[in-house]
Amino acid sequence: MNNNINNGIIKEMYKKAIKARKNAYTPYSDFKVGSALLTEQGKIFTGSNVENVSYGLSNCAERTAIFTAVTNGYRKFKALLITADTVQPIVPCGSCRQVIKEFGENTKIIMTNVNGDFKEKMVNELLPDSFKMS
């Protein structure tokens, strides 16, 4: 799979992730995260984090976007962009890394912040020895 994504698509993903971040439900932490997921077919799905008073029932922005894409019939992803109001570009948590890798070991992760800083890695770099059933 070709992981080269043109800058226009990345800018579009970033704008959509920033917008999704505004819809985050974070009454407990006030830590808002937005994401944009690019399918192999070029469709973009967004997600925001959703908290719950029982933190274990919360969901990250990355998984929200992935689960929405899967619900709509998409299973192969080229890239996932995440953003938050952090000093350095935000990185996905371990649970999200495992879910991202479930749908493609060649997924590009574009980590950003609201200041426009960007960092890119492949999911295999972030989760080199993931859990597998076989």
A tleap script that builds the chain and sets N, CA, C and O, in Angstrom:
source leaprc.protein.ff14SB
mol = sequence {
  NMET ASN ASN ASN ILE ASN ASN GLY ILE ILE
  LYS GLU MET TYR LYS LYS ALA ILE LYS ALA
  ARG LYS ASN ALA TYR THR PRO TYR SER ASP
  PHE LYS VAL GLY SER ALA LEU LEU THR GLU
  GLN GLY LYS ILE PHE THR GLY SER ASN VAL
  GLU ASN VAL SER TYR GLY LEU SER ASN CYS
  ALA GLU ARG THR ALA ILE PHE THR ALA VAL
  THR ASN GLY TYR ARG LYS PHE LYS ALA LEU
  LEU ILE THR ALA ASP THR VAL GLN PRO ILE
  VAL PRO CYS GLY SER CYS ARG GLN VAL ILE
  LYS GLU PHE GLY GLU ASN THR LYS ILE ILE
  MET THR ASN VAL ASN GLY ASP PHE LYS GLU
  LYS MET VAL ASN GLU LEU LEU PRO ASP SER
  PHE LYS MET CSER
}
set mol.1.N position { 0.834 -1.173 0.000 }
set mol.1.CA position { 0.000 0.000 0.000 }
set mol.1.C position { 0.884 1.243 0.000 }
set mol.1.O position { 1.912 1.278 0.676 }
set mol.2.N position { 0.488 2.248 -0.748 }
set mol.2.CA position { 1.203 3.510 -0.811 }
set mol.2.C position { 0.742 4.396 0.341 }
set mol.2.O position { -0.442 4.715 0.454 }
set mol.3.N position { 1.687 4.790 1.198 }
set mol.3.CA position { 1.338 5.610 2.356 }
set mol.3.C position { 1.619 7.086 2.121 }
set mol.3.O position { 1.555 7.885 3.055 }
set mol.4.N position { 1.928 7.453 0.891 }
set mol.4.CA position { 2.129 8.853 0.582 }
set mol.4.C position { 0.768 9.533 0.486 }
set mol.4.O position { -0.084 9.156 -0.319 }
set mol.5.N position { 0.593 10.528 1.315 }
set mol.5.CA position { -0.666 11.265 1.348 }
set mol.5.C position { -0.323 12.717 1.067 }
set mol.5.O position { 0.536 13.297 1.730 }
set mol.6.N position { -0.994 13.304 0.084 }
set mol.6.CA position { -0.622 14.662 -0.284 }
set mol.6.C position { -1.003 15.653 0.815 }
set mol.6.O position { -1.890 15.397 1.629 }
set mol.7.N position { -0.311 16.786 0.815 }
set mol.7.CA position { -0.499 17.799 1.859 }
set mol.7.C position { -1.921 18.344 1.909 }
set mol.7.O position { -2.409 18.713 2.977 }
set mol.8.N position { -2.588 18.396 0.753 }
set mol.8.CA position { -3.972 18.875 0.723 }
set mol.8.C position { -4.893 17.979 1.539 }
set mol.8.O position { -5.762 18.474 2.257 }
set mol.9.N position { -4.713 16.673 1.435 }
set mol.9.CA position { -5.516 15.719 2.209 }
set mol.9.C position { -5.185 15.847 3.697 }
set mol.9.O position { -6.082 15.823 4.540 }
set mol.10.N position { -3.901 15.981 4.013 }
set mol.10.CA position { -3.512 16.116 5.425 }
set mol.10.C position { -4.107 17.387 6.019 }
set mol.10.O position { -4.579 17.373 7.156 }
set mol.11.N position { -4.092 18.489 5.262 }
set mol.11.CA position { -4.697 19.740 5.749 }
set mol.11.C position { -6.190 19.568 5.977 }
set mol.11.O position { -6.733 20.059 6.967 }
set mol.12.N position { -6.858 18.867 5.055 }
set mol.12.CA position { -8.295 18.615 5.208 }
set mol.12.C position { -8.566 17.760 6.453 }
set mol.12.O position { -9.495 18.033 7.213 }
set mol.13.N position { -7.747 16.732 6.650 }
set mol.13.CA position { -7.893 15.880 7.828 }
set mol.13.C position { -7.682 16.696 9.107 }
set mol.13.O position { -8.418 16.537 10.081 }
set mol.14.N position { -6.680 17.564 9.095 }
set mol.14.CA position { -6.380 18.391 10.268 }
set mol.14.C position { -7.566 19.302 10.600 }
set mol.14.O position { -7.961 19.403 11.762 }
set mol.15.N position { -8.132 19.961 9.592 }
set mol.15.CA position { -9.286 20.847 9.810 }
set mol.15.C position { -10.464 20.063 10.385 }
set mol.15.O position { -11.147 20.532 11.295 }
set mol.16.N position { -10.693 18.875 9.849 }
set mol.16.CA position { -11.801 18.053 10.328 }
set mol.16.C position { -11.559 17.562 11.760 }
set mol.16.O position { -12.494 17.484 12.557 }
set mol.17.N position { -10.317 17.234 12.082 }
set mol.17.CA position { -9.995 16.795 13.447 }
set mol.17.C position { -10.150 17.943 14.436 }
set mol.17.O position { -10.642 17.742 15.546 }
set mol.18.N position { -9.738 19.132 14.047 }
set mol.18.CA position { -9.910 20.312 14.908 }
set mol.18.C position { -11.397 20.544 15.169 }
set mol.18.O position { -11.794 20.832 16.298 }
set mol.19.N position { -12.213 20.417 14.132 }
set mol.19.CA position { -13.660 20.593 14.276 }
set mol.19.C position { -14.248 19.499 15.173 }
set mol.19.O position { -15.064 19.787 16.047 }
set mol.20.N position { -13.840 18.260 14.961 }
set mol.20.CA position { -14.344 17.144 15.778 }
set mol.20.C position { -13.963 17.340 17.235 }
set mol.20.O position { -14.744 17.025 18.132 }
set mol.21.N position { -12.774 17.857 17.472 }
set mol.21.CA position { -12.294 18.102 18.840 }
set mol.21.C position { -13.256 18.998 19.606 }
set mol.21.O position { -13.460 18.814 20.807 }
set mol.22.N position { -13.845 19.962 18.918 }
set mol.22.CA position { -14.790 20.891 19.559 }
set mol.22.C position { -16.033 20.165 20.067 }
set mol.22.O position { -16.713 20.655 20.969 }
set mol.23.N position { -16.334 18.993 19.490 }
set mol.23.CA position { -17.511 18.219 19.895 }
set mol.23.C position { -17.207 17.185 20.969 }
set mol.23.O position { -18.092 16.429 21.370 }
set mol.24.N position { -15.970 17.145 21.437 }
set mol.24.CA position { -15.604 16.173 22.478 }
set mol.24.C position { -16.458 16.394 23.725 }
set mol.24.O position { -16.806 17.524 24.067 }
set mol.25.N position { -16.784 15.298 24.389 }
set mol.25.CA position { -17.550 15.345 25.644 }
set mol.25.C position { -16.573 15.015 26.759 }
set mol.25.O position { -16.261 13.848 26.994 }
set mol.26.N position { -16.088 16.048 27.450 }
set mol.26.CA position { -15.031 15.870 28.446 }
set mol.26.C position { -15.333 16.632 29.739 }
set mol.26.O position { -14.545 17.491 30.136 }
set mol.27.N position { -16.454 16.338 30.404 }
set mol.27.CA position { -16.808 17.098 31.609 }
set mol.27.C position { -15.899 16.813 32.804 }
set mol.27.O position { -15.932 17.566 33.777 }
set mol.28.N position { -15.101 15.768 32.767 }
set mol.28.CA position { -14.285 15.381 33.919 }
set mol.28.C position { -12.836 15.816 33.770 }
set mol.28.O position { -12.231 16.284 34.734 }
set mol.29.N position { -12.272 15.670 32.584 }
set mol.29.CA position { -10.864 16.029 32.379 }
set mol.29.C position { -10.688 17.351 31.643 }
set mol.29.O position { -9.650 17.999 31.776 }
set mol.30.N position { -11.678 17.753 30.877 }
set mol.30.CA position { -11.596 18.914 29.988 }
set mol.30.C position { -10.426 18.778 29.006 }
set mol.30.O position { -9.869 19.776 28.550 }
set mol.31.N position { -10.061 17.527 28.687 }
set mol.31.CA position { -8.995 17.245 27.728 }
set mol.31.C position { -9.640 16.770 26.430 }
set mol.31.O position { -9.988 15.598 26.290 }
set mol.32.N position { -9.794 17.687 25.490 }
set mol.32.CA position { -10.498 17.412 24.240 }
set mol.32.C position { -9.521 16.924 23.163 }
set mol.32.O position { -8.456 17.504 22.953 }
set mol.33.N position { -9.921 15.839 22.489 }
set mol.33.CA position { -9.117 15.255 21.413 }
set mol.33.C position { -10.005 15.074 20.193 }
set mol.33.O position { -11.165 14.678 20.311 }
set mol.34.N position { -9.461 15.364 19.033 }
set mol.34.CA position { -10.167 15.144 17.776 }
set mol.34.C position { -9.329 14.274 16.863 }
set mol.34.O position { -8.101 14.261 16.955 }
set mol.35.N position { -9.996 13.545 15.979 }
set mol.35.CA position { -9.273 12.696 15.041 }
set mol.35.C position { -9.953 12.705 13.679 }
set mol.35.O position { -11.135 13.021 13.548 }
set mol.36.N position { -9.165 12.347 12.672 }
set mol.36.CA position { -9.675 12.183 11.312 }
set mol.36.C position { -9.003 10.948 10.725 }
set mol.36.O position { -7.779 10.823 10.755 }
set mol.37.N position { -9.802 10.049 10.199 }
set mol.37.CA position { -9.351 8.762 9.678 }
set mol.37.C position { -9.569 8.726 8.176 }
set mol.37.O position { -10.675 8.975 7.696 }
set mol.38.N position { -8.508 8.414 7.430 }
set mol.38.CA position { -8.575 8.334 5.971 }
set mol.38.C position { -8.633 6.876 5.545 }
set mol.38.O position { -7.730 6.097 5.851 }
set mol.39.N position { -9.696 6.507 4.837 }
set mol.39.CA position { -9.811 5.135 4.336 }
set mol.39.C position { -8.996 4.988 3.051 }
set mol.39.O position { -8.594 5.977 2.439 }
set mol.40.N position { -8.762 3.747 2.660 }
set mol.40.CA position { -8.064 3.493 1.393 }
set mol.40.C position { -8.839 4.057 0.210 }
set mol.40.O position { -8.251 4.367 -0.826 }
set mol.41.N position { -10.152 4.193 0.354 }
set mol.41.CA position { -10.989 4.727 -0.715 }
set mol.41.C position { -11.028 6.254 -0.724 }
set mol.41.O position { -11.663 6.845 -1.596 }
set mol.42.N position { -10.357 6.904 0.235 }
set mol.42.CA position { -10.299 8.362 0.264 }
set mol.42.C position { -11.369 9.041 1.097 }
set mol.42.O position { -11.448 10.269 1.109 }
set mol.43.N position { -12.186 8.283 1.787 }
set mol.43.CA position { -13.231 8.856 2.642 }
set mol.43.C position { -12.622 9.188 4.004 }
set mol.43.O position { -11.758 8.464 4.499 }
set mol.44.N position { -13.078 10.282 4.601 }
set mol.44.CA position { -12.583 10.704 5.908 }
set mol.44.C position { -13.696 10.596 6.937 }
set mol.44.O position { -14.791 11.126 6.748 }
set mol.45.N position { -13.400 9.900 8.031 }
set mol.45.CA position { -14.306 9.803 9.177 }
set mol.45.C position { -13.647 10.525 10.349 }
set mol.45.O position { -12.429 10.466 10.520 }
set mol.46.N position { -14.457 11.204 11.149 }
set mol.46.CA position { -13.907 11.925 12.297 }
set mol.46.C position { -14.379 11.298 13.597 }
set mol.46.O position { -15.325 10.511 13.634 }
set mol.47.N position { -13.683 11.677 14.664 }
set mol.47.CA position { -14.065 11.202 15.993 }
set mol.47.C position { -13.601 12.190 17.045 }
set mol.47.O position { -12.656 12.951 16.836 }
set mol.48.N position { -14.279 12.162 18.171 }
set mol.48.CA position { -13.857 12.939 19.333 }
set mol.48.C position { -13.941 12.027 20.547 }
set mol.48.O position { -14.642 11.015 20.533 }
set mol.49.N position { -13.217 12.399 21.597 }
set mol.49.CA position { -13.280 11.564 22.790 }
set mol.49.C position { -14.574 11.832 23.547 }
set mol.49.O position { -15.091 12.949 23.563 }
set mol.50.N position { -15.083 10.773 24.173 }
set mol.50.CA position { -16.333 10.831 24.926 }
set mol.50.C position { -16.069 10.211 26.289 }
set mol.50.O position { -15.788 9.018 26.398 }
set mol.51.N position { -16.163 11.038 27.330 }
set mol.51.CA position { -15.905 10.564 28.685 }
set mol.51.C position { -17.183 10.072 29.353 }
set mol.51.O position { -18.298 10.352 28.913 }
set mol.52.N position { -16.972 9.331 30.429 }
set mol.52.CA position { -18.050 8.841 31.267 }
set mol.52.C position { -17.562 8.939 32.705 }
set mol.52.O position { -16.365 8.832 32.971 }
set mol.53.N position { -18.486 9.141 33.623 }
set mol.53.CA position { -18.111 9.242 35.031 }
set mol.53.C position { -17.339 7.998 35.484 }
set mol.53.O position { -16.484 8.088 36.365 }
set mol.54.N position { -17.634 6.852 34.892 }
set mol.54.CA position { -16.847 5.643 35.107 }
set mol.54.C position { -15.824 5.605 33.974 }
set mol.54.O position { -16.123 5.130 32.879 }
set mol.55.N position { -14.608 6.110 34.242 }
set mol.55.CA position { -13.614 6.333 33.186 }
set mol.55.C position { -13.410 5.153 32.244 }
set mol.55.O position { -13.143 5.363 31.061 }
set mol.56.N position { -13.526 3.946 32.718 }
set mol.56.CA position { -13.342 2.776 31.869 }
set mol.56.C position { -14.348 2.692 30.733 }
set mol.56.O position { -14.125 1.981 29.754 }
set mol.57.N position { -15.434 3.404 30.857 }
set mol.57.CA position { -16.467 3.412 29.817 }
set mol.57.C position { -16.271 4.541 28.812 }
set mol.57.O position { -17.079 4.699 27.896 }
set mol.58.N position { -15.223 5.318 28.971 }
set mol.58.CA position { -14.917 6.410 28.043 }
set mol.58.C position { -14.352 5.843 26.746 }
set mol.58.O position { -13.930 4.687 26.691 }
set mol.59.N position { -14.349 6.674 25.698 }
set mol.59.CA position { -13.819 6.250 24.409 }
set mol.59.C position { -12.959 7.359 23.820 }
set mol.59.O position { -13.321 8.535 23.857 }
set mol.60.N position { -11.826 6.967 23.281 }
set mol.60.CA position { -10.900 7.926 22.679 }
set mol.60.C position { -11.375 8.359 21.292 }
set mol.60.O position { -12.164 7.668 20.648 }
set mol.61.N position { -10.882 9.507 20.848 }
set mol.61.CA position { -11.247 10.043 19.536 }
set mol.61.C position { -10.855 9.100 18.402 }
set mol.61.O position { -11.597 8.946 17.433 }
set mol.62.N position { -9.689 8.471 18.526 }
set mol.62.CA position { -9.210 7.582 17.475 }
set mol.62.C position { -10.148 6.395 17.281 }
set mol.62.O position { -10.512 6.049 16.157 }
set mol.63.N position { -10.531 5.779 18.396 }
set mol.63.CA position { -11.422 4.616 18.308 }
set mol.63.C position { -12.813 5.026 17.863 }
set mol.63.O position { -13.485 4.263 17.169 }
set mol.64.N position { -13.262 6.218 18.246 }
set mol.64.CA position { -14.567 6.695 17.777 }
set mol.64.C position { -14.573 6.773 16.255 }
set mol.64.O position { -15.525 6.318 15.621 }
set mol.65.N position { -13.527 7.342 15.660 }
set mol.65.CA position { -13.449 7.439 14.197 }
set mol.65.C position { -13.380 6.058 13.552 }
set mol.65.O position { -14.061 5.798 12.560 }
set mol.66.N position { -12.564 5.181 14.111 }
set mol.66.CA position { -12.429 3.834 13.552 }
set mol.66.C position { -13.743 3.074 13.629 }
set mol.66.O position { -14.166 2.465 12.646 }
set mol.67.N position { -14.388 3.103 14.777 }
set mol.67.CA position { -15.645 2.368 14.938 }
set mol.67.C position { -16.730 2.914 14.013 }
set mol.67.O position { -17.557 2.154 13.511 }
set mol.68.N position { -16.731 4.228 13.786 }
set mol.68.CA position { -17.702 4.822 12.856 }
set mol.68.C position { -17.427 4.351 11.428 }
set mol.68.O position { -18.355 4.028 10.687 }
set mol.69.N position { -16.158 4.315 11.051 }
set mol.69.CA position { -15.807 3.846 9.706 }
set mol.69.C position { -16.189 2.378 9.524 }
set mol.69.O position { -16.754 1.999 8.497 }
set mol.70.N position { -15.881 1.564 10.518 }
set mol.70.CA position { -16.228 0.137 10.439 }
set mol.70.C position { -17.744 -0.036 10.347 }
set mol.70.O position { -18.226 -0.870 9.581 }
set mol.71.N position { -18.481 0.731 11.108 }
set mol.71.CA position { -19.947 0.671 11.069 }
set mol.71.C position { -20.471 0.999 9.674 }
set mol.71.O position { -21.525 0.512 9.264 }
set mol.72.N position { -19.722 1.832 8.950 }
set mol.72.CA position { -20.117 2.223 7.596 }
set mol.72.C position { -19.492 1.345 6.518 }
set mol.72.O position { -19.570 1.666 5.332 }
set mol.73.N position { -18.865 0.227 6.928 }
set mol.73.CA position { -18.392 -0.751 5.964 }
set mol.73.C position { -16.942 -0.634 5.539 }
set mol.73.O position { -16.516 -1.345 4.630 }
set mol.74.N position { -16.178 0.232 6.163 }
set mol.74.CA position { -14.767 0.413 5.800 }
set mol.74.C position { -13.881 -0.353 6.772 }
set mol.74.O position { -14.121 -0.348 7.979 }
set mol.75.N position { -12.855 -1.011 6.238 }
set mol.75.CA position { -11.978 -1.836 7.072 }
set mol.75.C position { -10.489 -1.587 6.849 }
set mol.75.O position { -9.661 -2.073 7.620 }
set mol.76.N position { -10.142 -0.839 5.810 }
set mol.76.CA position { -8.736 -0.575 5.476 }
set mol.76.C position { -8.497 0.930 5.519 }
set mol.76.O position { -9.223 1.716 4.910 }
set mol.77.N position { -7.452 1.307 6.262 }
set mol.77.CA position { -7.195 2.728 6.480 }
set mol.77.C position { -5.778 3.100 6.080 }
set mol.77.O position { -4.832 2.348 6.318 }
set mol.78.N position { -5.644 4.269 5.470 }
set mol.78.CA position { -4.331 4.783 5.070 }
set mol.78.C position { -3.688 5.573 6.193 }
set mol.78.O position { -2.492 5.439 6.450 }
set mol.79.N position { -4.485 6.401 6.866 }
set mol.79.CA position { -3.899 7.295 7.870 }
set mol.79.C position { -4.923 7.690 8.918 }
set mol.79.O position { -6.130 7.706 8.674 }
set mol.80.N position { -4.400 8.007 10.089 }
set mol.80.CA position { -5.219 8.525 11.184 }
set mol.80.C position { -4.497 9.735 11.760 }
set mol.80.O position { -3.341 9.640 12.171 }
set mol.81.N position { -5.181 10.867 11.787 }
set mol.81.CA position { -4.619 12.094 12.339 }
set mol.81.C position { -5.309 12.389 13.660 }
set mol.81.O position { -6.533 12.297 13.756 }
set mol.82.N position { -4.539 12.741 14.672 }
set mol.82.CA position { -5.120 13.118 15.971 }
set mol.82.C position { -4.556 14.462 16.393 }
set mol.82.O position { -3.428 14.817 16.052 }
set mol.83.N position { -5.373 15.209 17.149 }
set mol.83.CA position { -4.944 16.518 17.614 }
set mol.83.C position { -5.528 16.826 18.985 }
set mol.83.O position { -6.607 16.357 19.346 }
set mol.84.N position { -4.788 17.621 19.731 }
set mol.84.CA position { -5.228 18.056 21.053 }
set mol.84.C position { -4.455 19.318 21.418 }
set mol.84.O position { -3.510 19.703 20.729 }
set mol.85.N position { -4.863 19.949 22.500 }
set mol.85.CA position { -4.171 21.135 22.995 }
set mol.85.C position { -3.043 20.687 23.921 }
set mol.85.O position { -3.154 20.755 25.145 }
set mol.86.N position { -1.956 20.229 23.305 }
set mol.86.CA position { -0.800 19.714 24.032 }
set mol.86.C position { 0.457 20.464 23.573 }
set mol.86.O position { 0.463 21.078 22.506 }
set mol.87.N position { 1.501 20.410 24.372 }
set mol.87.CA position { 2.751 21.077 24.017 }
set mol.87.C position { 3.385 20.392 22.807 }
set mol.87.O position { 3.761 21.053 21.839 }
set mol.88.N position { 3.499 19.078 22.866 }
set mol.88.CA position { 4.025 18.279 21.764 }
set mol.88.C position { 2.844 17.638 21.023 }
set mol.88.O position { 1.751 17.552 21.581 }
set mol.89.N position { 3.043 17.190 19.782 }
set mol.89.CA position { 1.975 16.461 19.107 }
set mol.89.C position { 1.521 15.266 19.957 }
set mol.89.O position { 2.347 14.545 20.518 }
set mol.90.N position { 0.227 15.072 20.043 }
set mol.90.CA position { -0.346 14.007 20.882 }
set mol.90.C position { -0.131 12.644 20.231 }
set mol.90.O position { -0.216 12.505 19.011 }
set mol.91.N position { 0.145 11.654 21.054 }
set mol.91.CA position { 0.311 10.286 20.568 }
set mol.91.C position { -0.885 9.452 21.021 }
set mol.91.O position { -1.462 9.724 22.074 }
set mol.92.N position { -1.264 8.439 20.241 }
set mol.92.CA position { -2.392 7.596 20.655 }
set mol.92.C position { -2.029 6.717 21.852 }
set mol.92.O position { -0.880 6.303 22.008 }
set mol.93.N position { -3.015 6.444 22.683 }
set mol.93.CA position { -2.799 5.560 23.828 }
set mol.93.C position { -2.579 4.123 23.341 }
set mol.93.O position { -2.778 3.829 22.162 }
set mol.94.N position { -2.179 3.252 24.226 }
set mol.94.CA position { -1.914 1.861 23.870 }
set mol.94.C position { -3.136 1.137 23.330 }
set mol.94.O position { -3.028 0.363 22.379 }
set mol.95.N position { -4.296 1.382 23.927 }
set mol.95.CA position { -5.526 0.731 23.439 }
set mol.95.C position { -5.815 1.150 22.010 }
set mol.95.O position { -6.174 0.317 21.177 }
set mol.96.N position { -5.662 2.424 21.723 }
set mol.96.CA position { -5.911 2.907 20.362 }
set mol.96.C position { -4.901 2.335 19.379 }
set mol.96.O position { -5.254 1.992 18.251 }
set mol.97.N position { -3.647 2.231 19.802 }
set mol.97.CA position { -2.623 1.656 18.926 }
set mol.97.C position { -2.996 0.232 18.525 }
set mol.97.O position { -2.833 -0.156 17.368 }
set mol.98.N position { -3.492 -0.537 19.478 }
set mol.98.CA position { -3.885 -1.917 19.191 }
set mol.98.C position { -5.071 -1.950 18.223 }
set mol.98.O position { -5.094 -2.769 17.303 }
set mol.99.N position { -6.047 -1.076 18.419 }
set mol.99.CA position { -7.218 -1.037 17.538 }
set mol.99.C position { -6.813 -0.578 16.139 }
set mol.99.O position { -7.278 -1.143 15.149 }
set mol.100.N position { -5.960 0.431 16.045 }
set mol.100.CA position { -5.493 0.903 14.737 }
set mol.100.C position { -4.802 -0.234 13.991 }
set mol.100.O position { -5.053 -0.452 12.806 }
set mol.101.N position { -3.941 -0.946 14.687 }
set mol.101.CA position { -3.182 -2.028 14.053 }
set mol.101.C position { -4.083 -3.186 13.620 }
set mol.101.O position { -3.761 -3.889 12.662 }
set mol.102.N position { -5.189 -3.389 14.303 }
set mol.102.CA position { -6.158 -4.426 13.929 }
set mol.102.C position { -6.602 -4.267 12.477 }
set mol.102.O position { -6.860 -5.253 11.787 }
set mol.103.N position { -6.689 -3.019 12.020 }
set mol.103.CA position { -7.205 -2.740 10.682 }
set mol.103.C position { -6.125 -2.384 9.675 }
set mol.103.O position { -6.435 -1.970 8.558 }
set mol.104.N position { -4.879 -2.537 10.047 }
set mol.104.CA position { -3.821 -2.308 9.072 }
set mol.104.C position { -2.494 -1.994 9.708 }
set mol.104.O position { -2.344 -1.002 10.421 }
set mol.105.N position { -1.528 -2.857 9.440 }
set mol.105.CA position { -0.196 -2.659 9.990 }
set mol.105.C position { 0.554 -1.538 9.289 }
set mol.105.O position { 1.604 -1.107 9.764 }
set mol.106.N position { 0.028 -1.058 8.163 }
set mol.106.CA position { 0.690 0.004 7.408 }
set mol.106.C position { -0.016 1.349 7.535 }
set mol.106.O position { 0.147 2.218 6.679 }
set mol.107.N position { -0.790 1.524 8.583 }
set mol.107.CA position { -1.496 2.787 8.777 }
set mol.107.C position { -0.525 3.853 9.274 }
set mol.107.O position { 0.235 3.636 10.218 }
set mol.108.N position { -0.570 5.009 8.614 }
set mol.108.CA position { 0.253 6.147 9.030 }
set mol.108.C position { -0.481 6.889 10.144 }
set mol.108.O position { -1.675 7.164 10.031 }
set mol.109.N position { 0.233 7.208 11.215 }
set mol.109.CA position { -0.327 7.976 12.321 }
set mol.109.C position { 0.269 9.380 12.239 }
set mol.109.O position { 1.485 9.561 12.296 }
set mol.110.N position { -0.609 10.361 12.104 }
set mol.110.CA position { -0.184 11.754 12.032 }
set mol.110.C position { -0.588 12.404 13.354 }
set mol.110.O position { -1.767 12.641 13.615 }
set mol.111.N position { 0.408 12.683 14.171 }
set mol.111.CA position { 0.188 13.231 15.505 }
set mol.111.C position { 0.395 14.742 15.432 }
set mol.111.O position { 1.408 15.211 14.913 }
set mol.112.N position { -0.573 15.504 15.957 }
set mol.112.CA position { -0.522 16.957 15.857 }
set mol.112.C position { -0.947 17.588 17.178 }
set mol.112.O position { -1.339 16.906 18.125 }
set mol.113.N position { -0.857 18.903 17.206 }
set mol.113.CA position { -1.475 19.659 18.293 }
set mol.113.C position { -2.181 20.865 17.679 }
set mol.113.O position { -2.074 21.106 16.477 }
set mol.114.N position { -2.899 21.617 18.502 }
set mol.114.CA position { -3.665 22.751 17.967 }
set mol.114.C position { -2.767 23.901 17.527 }
set mol.114.O position { -3.246 24.840 16.892 }
set mol.115.N position { -1.480 23.850 17.849 }
set mol.115.CA position { -0.525 24.864 17.398 }
set mol.115.C position { -0.010 24.576 15.997 }
set mol.115.O position { 0.728 25.381 15.430 }
set mol.116.N position { -0.396 23.424 15.429 }
set mol.116.CA position { 0.025 23.082 14.074 }
set mol.116.C position { 1.313 22.300 13.987 }
set mol.116.O position { 1.873 22.163 12.899 }
set mol.117.N position { 1.806 21.776 15.113 }
set mol.117.CA position { 2.991 20.913 15.074 }
set mol.117.C position { 2.569 19.522 14.607 }
set mol.117.O position { 1.514 19.024 15.002 }
set mol.118.N position { 3.392 18.896 13.769 }
set mol.118.CA position { 3.081 17.586 13.200 }
set mol.118.C position { 4.232 16.619 13.414 }
set mol.118.O position { 5.402 17.003 13.393 }
set mol.119.N position { 3.876 15.349 13.620 }
set mol.119.CA position { 4.855 14.267 13.713 }
set mol.119.C position { 4.187 13.032 13.111 }
set mol.119.O position { 3.023 12.758 13.403 }
set mol.120.N position { 4.905 12.289 12.278 }
set mol.120.CA position { 4.335 11.114 11.628 }
set mol.120.C position { 5.115 9.859 11.985 }
set mol.120.O position { 6.344 9.872 12.064 }
set mol.121.N position { 4.379 8.778 12.199 }
set mol.121.CA position { 4.973 7.450 12.406 }
set mol.121.C position { 3.992 6.421 11.854 }
set mol.121.O position { 2.794 6.678 11.736 }
set mol.122.N position { 4.519 5.275 11.525 }
set mol.122.CA position { 3.664 4.156 11.137 }
set mol.122.C position { 3.209 3.454 12.413 }
set mol.122.O position { 3.917 3.469 13.420 }
set mol.123.N position { 2.040 2.844 12.372 }
set mol.123.CA position { 1.522 2.182 13.563 }
set mol.123.C position { 2.486 1.102 14.054 }
set mol.123.O position { 2.594 0.882 15.261 }
set mol.124.N position { 3.186 0.428 13.144 }
set mol.124.CA position { 4.164 -0.591 13.552 }
set mol.124.C position { 5.297 -0.003 14.388 }
set mol.124.O position { 5.863 -0.691 15.239 }
set mol.125.N position { 5.631 1.263 14.151 }
set mol.125.CA position { 6.669 1.921 14.953 }
set mol.125.C position { 6.163 2.212 16.363 }
set mol.125.O position { 6.931 2.172 17.324 }
set mol.126.N position { 4.873 2.503 16.484 }
set mol.126.CA position { 4.286 2.821 17.785 }
set mol.126.C position { 3.890 1.574 18.566 }
set mol.126.O position { 3.773 1.611 19.790 }
set mol.127.N position { 3.685 0.475 17.854 }
set mol.127.CA position { 3.281 -0.774 18.504 }
set mol.127.C position { 3.957 -1.940 17.782 }
set mol.127.O position { 3.309 -2.668 17.030 }
set mol.128.N position { 5.259 -2.114 18.011 }
set mol.128.CA position { 6.008 -3.115 17.244 }
set mol.128.C position { 5.630 -4.566 17.548 }
set mol.128.O position { 5.669 -5.403 16.646 }
set mol.129.N position { 5.277 -4.877 18.750 }
set mol.129.CA position { 4.965 -6.259 19.120 }
set mol.129.C position { 3.540 -6.333 19.655 }
set mol.129.O position { 3.320 -6.471 20.858 }
set mol.130.N position { 2.586 -6.240 18.749 }
set mol.130.CA position { 1.184 -6.202 19.160 }
set mol.130.C position { 0.636 -7.585 19.428 }
set mol.130.O position { 1.206 -8.592 19.006 }
set mol.131.N position { -0.466 -7.618 20.127 }
set mol.131.CA position { -1.170 -8.866 20.411 }
set mol.131.C position { -1.785 -9.393 19.117 }
set mol.131.O position { -2.371 -8.629 18.351 }
set mol.132.N position { -1.653 -10.690 18.872 }
set mol.132.CA position { -2.242 -11.341 17.702 }
set mol.132.C position { -2.788 -12.691 18.136 }
set mol.132.O position { -2.263 -13.317 19.057 }
set mol.133.N position { -3.847 -13.137 17.468 }
set mol.133.CA position { -4.466 -14.428 17.788 }
set mol.133.C position { -3.735 -15.586 17.115 }
set mol.133.O position { -3.802 -16.721 17.588 }
set mol.134.N position { -3.049 -15.310 16.032 }
set mol.134.CA position { -2.351 -16.418 15.348 }
set mol.134.C position { -0.890 -16.148 15.192 }
set mol.134.O position { -0.165 -16.976 14.640 }
savepdb mol mol.pdb
quit
